[in-house]
Structure formats: structure tokens, C-alpha cells
Amino acid sequence: QLQASGGGLVQAGGSLRLSCAASGRTFSNYRMGWLRQAPGKEREFVAAITWSGGSTYYADSVKGRFTVSRDSAKNTVYLLMNSLKPEDTAVYYCAASPLGSNYYYLSSYDYWGQGTQVTVSS
């Protein structure tokens, strides 16, 4: 299971840190991804990280502002979001995609957590 938390309301320019706690199985052969869905838009890739080497991947829209990290001892993945913009407003999901698949595509994710709402006011 994947349990996302940490969403909330923040002003533009502010920061939030999302957490995704993994339990019930090992995800060592997966990339852990963050994806988001804004109102009226399709769900999109935001960032991903591998458990083993900690390789990270970002969508162009968040590169330089968001940082994905993991704490293997706690089985938790984080998404630190800085310099938030109103267009970052969305429901954020954590999910797991098998290594070797294309983490950019939603169809590659086998396991999903529930979403957490992030709202950025202008």
C-alpha cells in the first residue's frame, strides 16, 4: 500500500513537503513516482526516484523547484515543493512503476496511493 500525505493550502511562492509511506510489500524493484491531476486536466507525471540508487527524474515544469527523495529505513518517499505556483494546484498521487518501464507514462504504474490535495493561492 502507498499512503500519501502532506497536502494543504499555501500561498504562491511557498513550500510544501509531501510524504508517501509504502507498506505491505517491497518496492525495491520499482521507481516511486509523484503524479498530479489538476481540475479539468489529465493526470501527469511530476517526479520519480528509484529506491536503490536514488536516481531522480523530473517533469520540465517542476525542475529546479521540486525535489524528490527517499528514506529507505522509513520506506517513505518525499516530494519537497518550493516556489509553488497557482498552476501547481492539483491532487498529487504517489505510485510505483517497475524498473525498466517508462516512468513518464501513467500506464506504467502498478500501484497507486490515494491523492493528497495541494492548493496554491495567488
Rosetta silent file (secondary structure, phi, psi, omega in degrees, C-alpha in Angstrom):
SEQUENCE: QLQASGGGLVQAGGSLRLSCAASGRTFSNYRMGWLRQAPGKEREFVAAITWSGGSTYYADSVKGRFTVSRDSAKNTVYLLMNSLKPEDTAVYYCAASPLGSNYYYLSSYDYWGQGTQVTVSS
SCORE:     score description
SCORE:     0.000 S_00000001
   1 L     0.000  150.324  176.915    0.000    0.000    0.000 S_00000001
   2 E  -123.160  129.973 -176.799    1.007    3.583   -0.614 S_00000001
   3 E  -123.729  111.106  179.471   -0.198    6.335    1.672 S_00000001
   4 E   -94.372  146.151  178.273    0.276    9.939    0.578 S_00000001
   5 E  -155.269  171.289  174.330    0.040   12.880    2.940 S_00000001
   6 L   105.802   -3.317  179.883    1.190   16.447    3.429 S_00000001
   7 L   -69.846  171.446  179.007   -1.031   18.377    1.085 S_00000001
   8 E   168.810 -167.458  179.561   -2.663   21.660    2.017 S_00000001
   9 E  -104.529  130.533 -178.606   -3.243   25.285    1.160 S_00000001
  10 E  -143.365  151.910  177.170   -0.224   27.514    0.588 S_00000001
  11 E   -80.098  155.701  176.861    0.398   30.909   -0.936 S_00000001
  12 L   -55.439  137.492 -176.777    2.279   31.303   -4.162 S_00000001
  13 L    92.087  -11.262 -178.974    5.999   31.193   -3.531 S_00000001
  14 L   -83.669 -173.984 -176.372    5.568   28.940   -0.532 S_00000001
  15 L  -133.068  152.920  172.641    6.632   25.372    0.100 S_00000001
  16 E  -144.144  152.245  172.928    5.089   22.050    0.994 S_00000001
  17 E  -122.972  121.237  176.103    6.519   18.602    1.565 S_00000001
  18 E   -94.324  148.349  177.383    4.511   15.569    0.569 S_00000001
  19 E  -124.178  148.689  176.665    5.167   12.120    2.006 S_00000001
  20 E  -135.646  108.384 -179.831    4.386    8.693    0.621 S_00000001
  21 E   -93.597  127.454 -179.781    4.660    5.791    3.045 S_00000001
  22 E  -102.619  139.269  179.342    4.999    2.345    1.490 S_00000001
  23 L  -152.414  164.267  172.334    3.897   -0.794    3.296 S_00000001
  24 L    88.086  -18.682  177.955    2.771   -4.345    2.709 S_00000001
  25 L  -162.938  167.479  177.232    5.357   -5.275    0.082 S_00000001
  26 L   -89.705  139.889  177.569    8.816   -4.411   -1.114 S_00000001
  27 L  -116.396   26.054 -175.658    9.196   -1.804   -3.853 S_00000001
  28 L   -63.414  -25.738  179.309   12.938   -2.215   -4.306 S_00000001
  29 L   -98.761   25.222 -178.641   12.461   -3.059   -7.993 S_00000001
  30 E  -126.186  156.059  162.483   10.268   -0.051   -8.609 S_00000001
  31 E   -94.602  137.623  176.918   10.568    3.621   -9.244 S_00000001
  32 E   -97.331  124.631 -175.229    8.410    5.641   -6.924 S_00000001
  33 E  -117.147  154.605  169.044    6.637    8.412   -8.740 S_00000001
  34 E  -113.432  130.725  178.783    4.652   11.501   -7.967 S_00000001
  35 E  -132.237  157.976 -178.263    1.916   12.380  -10.408 S_00000001
  36 E  -140.294  156.788  177.276   -0.741   15.074  -10.253 S_00000001
  37 E  -136.453  113.665  176.986   -4.134   15.892  -11.671 S_00000001
  38 L   -85.712  157.838 -179.981   -5.378   19.439  -11.872 S_00000001
  39 L   -55.459  127.970  176.983   -9.086   20.211  -12.232 S_00000001
  40 L    76.137    6.173 -178.827  -10.234   19.518  -15.761 S_00000001
  41 L  -122.325  164.625  177.922   -6.860   18.171  -16.827 S_00000001
  42 L   -77.960  154.659  176.144   -5.319   14.783  -17.335 S_00000001
  43 L   -66.224  140.516 -176.982   -3.087   13.226  -14.716 S_00000001
  44 E  -136.537  156.931  178.445    0.559   13.944  -15.421 S_00000001
  45 E   -72.213  140.709  177.578    3.999   12.875  -14.333 S_00000001
  46 E  -117.300  -55.312 -176.141    5.792   15.131  -11.842 S_00000001
  47 E  -161.410  160.090  177.708    8.828   13.324  -10.445 S_00000001
  48 E  -152.321  159.597 -179.477   10.212    9.873   -9.713 S_00000001
  49 E  -150.097  146.223  174.677   13.021    8.207   -7.791 S_00000001
  50 E   -91.014  147.702  178.724   14.491    4.722   -7.582 S_00000001
  51 L   -69.491  -40.438 -169.558   14.781    3.074   -4.191 S_00000001
  52 L   -71.298  -65.386 -175.416   18.163    1.545   -4.870 S_00000001
  53 L   -95.533   -8.170 -179.903   20.410    4.232   -6.337 S_00000001
  54 L    72.799   21.141  175.426   18.232    7.226   -5.734 S_00000001
  55 L   -63.093  138.911 -176.272   18.202    8.285   -9.376 S_00000001
  56 E  -120.695  153.999 -177.012   15.720   11.089   -9.852 S_00000001
  57 E  -142.369  141.302 -176.472   13.571   12.273  -12.726 S_00000001
  58 E  -137.522  148.131  168.385   11.503   15.428  -13.120 S_00000001
  59 L   -72.602  148.744 -178.464    8.965   16.956  -15.422 S_00000001
  60 L   -57.977  -32.505 -175.009   10.254   20.130  -17.031 S_00000001
  61 L   -68.896  -17.571 -177.507    7.532   22.150  -15.335 S_00000001
  62 L  -118.748   -5.822 -176.729    8.872   21.401  -11.853 S_00000001
  63 L   -59.834  131.284 -178.706   12.599   21.010  -12.482 S_00000001
  64 L    90.496  -14.326  179.023   14.567   23.277  -10.174 S_00000001
  65 L  -114.053  -35.039 -178.697   11.613   23.795   -7.828 S_00000001
  66 E  -105.686  147.846  176.627   10.669   20.295   -6.698 S_00000001
  67 E  -133.645  124.543  176.782   12.936   17.688   -5.120 S_00000001
  68 E  -100.724  139.305 -179.209   12.081   14.025   -4.767 S_00000001
  69 E  -147.981  169.020  177.775   13.898   11.951   -2.143 S_00000001
  70 E  -141.269  150.815  173.193   13.529    8.723   -0.240 S_00000001
  71 E  -119.429   99.841 -175.179   14.252    7.364    3.212 S_00000001
  72 H   -62.299  -35.318 -178.964   14.745    3.633    2.769 S_00000001
  73 H   -64.635  -30.386 -179.547   14.742    2.977    6.504 S_00000001
  74 H  -100.439   -0.682 -177.361   11.289    4.509    6.778 S_00000001
  75 L    52.375   43.696 -175.086   10.023    3.184    3.442 S_00000001
  76 E  -131.002  138.633  176.199    8.957    6.706    2.650 S_00000001
  77 E  -113.618  142.909 -176.907    9.314    8.896   -0.412 S_00000001
  78 E  -121.549  154.133  170.141    9.093   12.662   -0.214 S_00000001
  79 E  -131.454  106.458  176.377    8.329   15.476   -2.608 S_00000001
  80 E   -89.375  121.283 -176.099    9.610   18.841   -1.468 S_00000001
  81 E  -114.468  113.204  178.521    7.879   21.563   -3.433 S_00000001
  82 L  -109.543  163.680  177.259    9.382   25.035   -3.372 S_00000001
  83 L    49.477   47.874 -175.600    8.421   28.247   -5.181 S_00000001
  84 L   -65.006  145.718 -179.483    4.921   26.944   -5.627 S_00000001
  85 L  -120.246  154.953  177.268    2.739   28.471   -8.313 S_00000001
  86 H   -54.120  -32.206 -179.837   -1.046   28.533   -8.673 S_00000001
  87 H   -72.987   -5.032  173.413   -0.670   26.178  -11.649 S_00000001
  88 H   -83.887   -6.624  178.779    0.781   23.575   -9.266 S_00000001
  89 L   -60.473  125.021 -175.836   -2.683   23.246   -7.727 S_00000001
  90 E  -177.808  169.199  165.685   -3.730   19.609   -8.139 S_00000001
  91 E   -88.881  126.375 -177.936   -4.336   16.338   -6.413 S_00000001
  92 E  -102.626  133.451 -178.694   -0.943   14.691   -6.010 S_00000001
  93 E  -120.122  142.580  166.843   -0.591   10.915   -6.129 S_00000001
  94 E  -102.790  149.880 -175.669    2.293    8.651   -5.306 S_00000001
  95 E  -156.434  164.267 -178.189    2.634    5.474   -7.335 S_00000001
  96 E  -122.256  130.270 -178.820    5.086    2.680   -8.134 S_00000001
  97 E  -121.725  130.942 -178.243    6.370    1.801  -11.593 S_00000001
  98 E   -61.264  141.475  174.499    8.556   -1.271  -12.276 S_00000001
  99 L   -57.434  139.412 -178.019   12.151   -0.603  -13.176 S_00000001
 100 L    99.006  -19.236  175.577   12.550   -0.883  -16.919 S_00000001
 101 L   -91.041  167.804 -177.703    9.203    0.661  -17.685 S_00000001
 102 L   -88.242  104.471 -174.781    8.757    4.233  -18.788 S_00000001
 103 L   -62.736  -15.578 -176.838    8.002    6.175  -15.597 S_00000001
 104 L   -71.881  -27.261 -174.312    6.686    9.103  -17.648 S_00000001
 105 L   -97.265  133.465 -178.228    3.560    7.232  -18.661 S_00000001
 106 H   -58.280  -33.357 -176.138    0.717    6.670  -16.226 S_00000001
 107 H   -65.377  -15.303 -179.277    0.099    3.209  -17.644 S_00000001
 108 H   -81.644   -9.064 -175.205    3.468    2.056  -16.275 S_00000001
 109 L   -91.230  123.038 -177.462    2.364    2.469  -12.660 S_00000001
 110 L   -90.511  -32.278 -175.543    1.119   -0.697  -10.982 S_00000001
 111 E  -124.494  137.819 -177.939    0.404    0.614   -7.510 S_00000001
 112 E  -130.172  143.208  169.414   -1.257    3.873   -6.532 S_00000001
 113 L   -94.446  174.238  174.719   -1.854    5.671   -3.301 S_00000001
 114 L   -76.178  158.670 -177.005   -4.770    7.910   -2.598 S_00000001
 115 L   -82.089  161.911  173.253   -4.271   11.514   -3.590 S_00000001
 116 E  -129.483  131.280 -173.148   -3.477   14.493   -1.438 S_00000001
 117 E   -80.301  130.108  172.133   -4.779   17.926   -2.382 S_00000001
 118 E  -118.168  123.223  178.979   -2.341   20.787   -2.934 S_00000001
 119 E  -123.365  123.478 -179.207   -3.846   24.224   -3.414 S_00000001
 120 E  -112.212  118.006 -179.367   -1.671   27.237   -4.220 S_00000001
 121 E   -93.001  148.416 -178.567   -3.333   30.612   -3.874 S_00000001
 122 L   -88.805    0.000    0.000   -2.183   33.650   -5.825 S_00000001
